[in-house]
């Protein structure tokens, strides 16, 4: 791990139990690996919370749910989220660049997931305790 950051491996090679890291993360967002072309962040969405409606014009995104129950909504415009899917442990969510999306925690425990961005979306060593 980088000496100046306790959460982000930077672009260094690593192998880790991402399921365990995801479930134990209690921050809204924690970056764990930020390379030149890819970034992985852990997320914890509180009961009743969401990631917020957003669109990344130049970034593809992958989510994997490790704990909890969520509702993902996606569409080509923020007014027309025509895809709505309940997701839970083991589900992957793939979001192409330019797609509006939101993930809501509809369960009764924190929704734990990790996200992969290509290219990176957040600064190296990002830690957001809350949304």
Buried (B, 14 or more C-beta within 10 A) or exposed (E): EBEEBEBBBBBEEEEEEBBEBBBEBEBBBBBBBBBEEBBBBBBBBBEEBBBEEBBBEEBBBBBBBBBBBBBBBBBEEEEEBEBEEEBBBEBEBEBEEEBBBBBBBBBEEBBBBBBBBBBBBBEBBBBEEEE
